[in-house]
Amino acid sequence: LRLHFVQDCFYRRPKAFAFFSLYTPEFTTDALTYTAAELYQALFGEALQEITYDAGLAGLSAGVAGDYRGLTLSVSGFDERLPELLRLVSSRIRNFPIEK
């Protein structure tokens, strides 16, 4: 967990950035697993853009990135609404349906 804080100089609103790294050795067990993990990350990233669109208009953002170590989930924006965004994103990552 990494947390960064920056005071907004223009509007005087505090901003925060939080990064959550989910490490797993399972991503590199074989090529099929790695490809499936990359596909999951891409699909979830696309879905994340859809569910956080309104939050983006309010100055909040969320993202997911994957590499050989696992997934990294990031949220940023004005700190008073950040916990709500984090709850939304974390509930979606746990219950993300993969459809054909």
N, C-alpha and C positions, 0 to 999 in steps of 0.2 A: 504494500500500500504506500503510495506517495501522495502527498497533499501539498498543493501550492496555493498561495494567497496573493492577490494583487489588488490594490486599491485603485478603482477607476478614477482617474484624474479629472475627467470631463464632467461626469454626473455625480461623482462622489459616492458611488455604489460599490460595495465590496464584491469582488469576483473570486471564485475558487475553482481549482482544477483538482480532480481526484482520478487516480489511475489504480486499477485493480488487476493484478497479474494472476492468472490461473494457470499454474505450471502443472504439466503432466508429461510423463515419459511416453505415454501412449501415442502421441502424435507422430513419433518417429519409429514405431515398431516395424512398419512396412509401407510400401508405396501406396497401397490401397487405403490404409488408414490415414496417411498424410493427405492424400487427395480428398478423401471424405471430409477431413477436418477443414481443409481449405475451402471446400464447397459450402460447408456449414457456415463458416465465417463470412463468406460472400453473400449467402442467402440471408443470414441474420443481419448483416450490415445493410442490405437493401431494405429489409423489413423495418429496421431501426430508423431509417430515413423517413419512412411513411408514418410510423407511430410518434415520432418526435418533431414532426413538421411544425405544429403549433408552438411547441416549446422553443424551436429555433427562431420563430418570429419574436419571441419574448426575450431573446438573448441567451438561451440555454442551448447546449449541444451535447450529444452523446455519440460514441463511436466504439467500434470493436476492431481489433487487429489480431492477426494470427501469425505465428512463426513456429520454428521448430521446437520451441519451449512450451507453447500453449497459447492461450488467449489473453489479450489485454483489453479490458473494458475501461473506457474513459468517459467522464462527465465533466462539464464545465459550465460556468455561468454565474449569475448572481447567487450568492450563497444562501439566501433565505429560501429559495425554491429548489435548490440542488438536491436535498433529501427526497423530495417528491419525484424528481426525475430519476434518481437512482433506484427508488422503489419500483417505478414503472419498468425501467430497463431490466433490473434484476429479476422481476417476476416474469418478464417475457423471455429472458434467456433460459430460465428453468423450464418454461412450458412452451417453447418454440416448436410449432408443428412444421414438419417438412412435408410438403405436398408435391405430388407429381404434376 
